[in-house]
Amino acid sequence: MAHYTPPLRDLQFVLHEVIDVVGEFKEIAAFAEVDVDTINAVLEEGGKFAAEVLLPINLSGDAEGCTLDKSTHEVAAPKGFREAYAQYVQGGWPALSCDPAFGGQGLPLTLNQCLYEMMNSGNQAWTMYPGLSHGAYEALHAHGTPEQQATYLPKLTSGEWTGTMCLTEPHCGTDLGMLRSKAEPQPDGSYRITGQKIFISAGEHDLADNVIHLVLARLPDAPAGSKGISLFVVPKYLVNADGSLGERNGIYCSGIEHKMGIHGNSTCQMALENAAGSLVGQPNKGLAAMFVMMNAARLGVGNQSLGLTEVAYQNAVAYAKDRIQMRALSGPKAPEQPADPIIVHPDVRKMLLTARAYAEGGRALAIYTVVQLDKELHHPDEAVRQAAADEVALLTPIIKAFLTDNGWLATSHCMQVFGGHGYIHETGMEQYVRDARINMIYEGTNTIQSLDLLGRKVLGDNGKKLKALGKKIAEFVEEEGVSEAMQEFINPLADLGDKVSKLTNELGLKAFGNADEVGAAAVDYLRIVGHLMFAYLFARMAKVALEKKDAGDPFYTAKLLTARFYFAKLLPETAGLIRSCRAGLAPLMAMDEALF
């Protein structure tokens, strides 16, 4: 079975030494009293929960999966999941970053982000149950009526109830404008909803007393397309005026999917038959309201792959140090043994260091972004809030796509380190690969994220958001450009920044001539900008490590060496990606469909 040690030292390094979250939060009244000791204590306890409660039921949950009773439409999660969830609720973890007005602890989302990274390392399938609940909480907190908030938010905050998002239908996944579910207004102001939803994660289970579904559907007079979609809250059990549970609502699980991975999470087909619901937000504006939950989910999915990358890396390193096979090409490194540990072999080290760099870079980017999200939501200065919102909007598709692409590569590398032993179930490595694969697909495929980044977030505002980020990077380059020790990091960062600016201008001009040029370049472009952010953050981490490397803590030595590996071995990928971007649309469209 796999093992996991929460990466507390690295989390603390990014939070306190690189970003200085306590300083960042001083101007936010709600977080002004949050100090280093509080943050570290929360992370330590969260890490224990991930390692001691969630990890032990990950492999068994994958093997057992979920079970549907077709006669009652009830779904049972794997053994141990319900008990782990009860422990999670008892510990107060669902309330960590929720509004105190609804029973929350009011701590920054940044802490929730770090907690969820560790829980994803312990058990991604289990972590999806509370993760989706938090997204439902955010959507209702932002767009729910006072009555809806009073009814649902305290229970979602406590974890007594869980939540889902019901978007996808059999004929429409990405293109939600095609959805057919119908909502009929009732004389009492409620709605009756009929339709079918598929791929609904945590749609039905036995972990909590009620499941609160956020459902997209159409009103009778709704315009066609995405501008005719409304959002409704549809509980599994109706809620009485006194807050107690009433009768079963007309929404139920008609089937569970048999999937490649995340077996411990119930991926449900949900049937709505005259289900009672209430409107969230304005009629025909449901997609905008749901985007609160969707954007939270996109950040969360990036965090899923970050968690998998970390735990896969830890296990691959332990195996590489212990497994002996062959001799180093330069001669025996462990002459007292019949063969050398495989960690002496250069390509094994390349795979390990790739996973390590993607974990450390991904962690830095995830924390950097969620700090901006906390500013967007809570900072007293409107200009600061808007600047933070712009940066979060720009970085969200990068976190979702870049971190999940990297996670797929990293978990595959780590399985490869195990050789044949990685391909069998009992080591846990092949599960990480299977679980990681969905992260590139759901919550908007990575191609959709790439189109969102280039088409909407960059070209859509003539590069305003990207230029603001570029200015921040350029200021760092200028500040550190005089440091001889930083040249190995600053020079390639500055070079890539210039190239991204030029490439963006070129693509903008091409897109004026043919919008399909955006589709041809978008996936490569997102990866380039993802590397720009990694290079920026690795340079910032290297700066701190250089300043402290003589203190005798090997952590800083390892951080510097990881940064050097990233700049030498991973960042050069951008050269080929830029060339591919510039190749444009023609090589993709030249072949007639009949020749495929």
Residue, then its C-alpha position, 0 to 999 in steps of 0.5 A: m500500500a502507498h504511504y504519504t507524508p504531508p508536505l508541511r515544510d514546503l507548504q509553510f515555505v510557500l505560504h510564509e517565506v515566498i508569499d508571506v500570506v500573513g502580511e498579505f492578509k493584514e489589510i483584510a479585516a476578517f483575516a487580520e488576526v490570522d498568524v503563522d502559528t494558526i496556519n501551521a496548526v491547521l495544516e498539521e492537523g489537516g495533514k494527519f487527517a489526510a494521512e491517517v484517515l483518508l489514505p488507508i481507505n484509498l486503495s480499498g475504496d478503489a477496489e470496492g467502488c460504489t454500490l447502487d440498490k436499484s430498488t431504492h435508488e440508494v448508493a453505498a460508498p465503499k467501506g470506511f468512507r462514511e466513517a471518515y466523513a463523520q470524522y471530517v464533520q466532527g473535526g469541523w473541517p467543512a466549516l474552515s473557510c465558510d462564513p461565520a454568519f452560517g456557522g463557519q470558522g471564517l478562515p482564508l480560502t488559502l488554508n482550505q486550498c492547502l487542506y484539500e491538496m493533502m486530502n487529494s493526496g490521501n484519497q481523491a475519490w473521497t475528497m470529491y464528496p466534501g469538495l463539491s459541497h463547498g462549491a455548492y456552498e459558494a454558489l448559494h452564498a453568492h447568488g442564493t436568496p436569503e431564504q435559500q441561504a438560511t435553509y441550506l448554508p448552515k447544513l452545508t457549512s457543518g457538513e451535515w448535508t452535501g452538494t452537487m452540480c448537475l449540468t451535463e446531459p447525455h447529448c451535451g457536455t461542453d455545450l450546455g446551450m443544448l441542454r433540455s431539462k425543463a423547469e415549470p413554474q408553480p403558483d407558490g413560486s417554486y418550480r417542478i423540474t424534469g430531465q436527465k443528468i449524467f456524470i454527476s459526481a457524488g450525486e447519491h451516497d450514504l455519507a450525509d442525510n441530504v444532498i443539495h443539487l444545483v441543477l441547470a434547466r430551462l424555463p418554458d419561455a427561455p431563449a435558445g442557447s446558453k442565454g436561456i439557462s436558469l439555475f435551481v436548487v433541488p434537494k434530495y429530501l424536501v426541507n420543512a419550515d422548521g429545518s427538518l427533512g420532509e418527503r423524498n423529492g423527485i430526483y434520484c440516481s438511475g445508474i452509476e457509471h463504471k469508470m477508469g478511475i475515482h471508483g470510490n466516488s459515485t458518478c451518477q445518472m440522475a433522473l428528475e421527475n417533477a422534482a421540486g426546486s427553487l430558482v437561484g439568481q435571475p431567470n435565464k442567468g443560471l450559467a453566470a450563477m453556476f460559474v461561481m461553482m464551476n470556477a471553484a471546481r476548476l481550481g479544485v481539479g487542478n488541486q486534485s492533480l497536485g495532490l496526486t503528483e505529490v503522493a505519487y512522487q513520494n512513493a516513487v522516491a522511496y521505491a527508487k532508493d530501495r529497489i536495486q537493479m543493474r549497475a550505474l554506467s559509471g561503475p558500482k555505487a553500492p558495491e556491497q550489494p548485488a546491484d545499485p539502487i535504481i535512483v543512481h540511474p539518470d533517467v530514473r532521476k529525471m522522472l523523479l525530478t520531473a514529478r517533484a518540480y511539477a509538485e513544487g511548482g504546482r503548489a506555488l501556483a495554486i497558493y499564489t492564485v488562492v491568495q489572490l482569490d481571498k483578496e478578490l473576495h475580502h480586500p477593502d480596496e476596490a482597485v485591489r479586489q479588481a486586480a486580484a479578480d483579473e489575475v484569478a480569471l487569467l490563472t484559473p484555466i492555467i491551474k485547471a489544465f496545466l496542473t492536470d496535464n502535468g499530473w498525468l505525466a508525473t503519475s505516469h513517470c512515477m508508475q514507470v519508476f516502479g516498473g512492472h510493480g507499478y502496473i499492479h494494483e497493490t502498490g497503488m501507483e496505477q490507481y494514481v494514473r487512472d485517477a489523474r486521467i479524469n482531471m484533464i476531462y471534467e469541469g471543462t476539458n483542457t482544450i476548453q480551458s485553453l480556448d478560455l485562456l487565449g480567446r476570452k481571458v487574453l485576446g478578449d480584453n486585448g491582453k489587459k490581464l496578461k499585460a498586468l501579470g507581465k508587468k508584475i513579472a517584469e518588475f521582479v526581473e528588474e529587481e533581481g537582474v542585478s544579482e549575479a546569483m539569480q542570473e540563471f533564473i532571471n535570464p530565462l524568465a525574462d526571455l520567456g516573458d518577451k517571447v510570450s508578449k510577441l507570440t500573443n501579438e502574433l496570435g491576435l493578428k492571426a485571429f482577426g483574419n481567422a478565428d480558428e487560429v485561436g483553436a489551433a494555437a490555444v493548447d500550446y499557448l496555455r502550456i507556454v503561459g503555464h511555464l511562464m508562471f512556473a518560471y516566475l514562481f521558481a525564480r521567487m523560490a530560488k531567491v529565498a533559497l539562495e538567501k538562506k542556503d547557508a543556514g544549514d537547512p538542506f531544504y533550501t539546497a534541495k529547493l535550489l537544485t529542483a529549481r535548476f532542474y526545472f529551468a534546465k530540463l522542463l522550461p525548454e519545452t516552451a521553445g517547441l511549443i512556440r514553434s508549434c503555435r506559429a505553425g498555425l492552422a494550415p497543417l491541421m485543416a489541410m487534410d480533407e475529412a474523407l482522408f481521415 
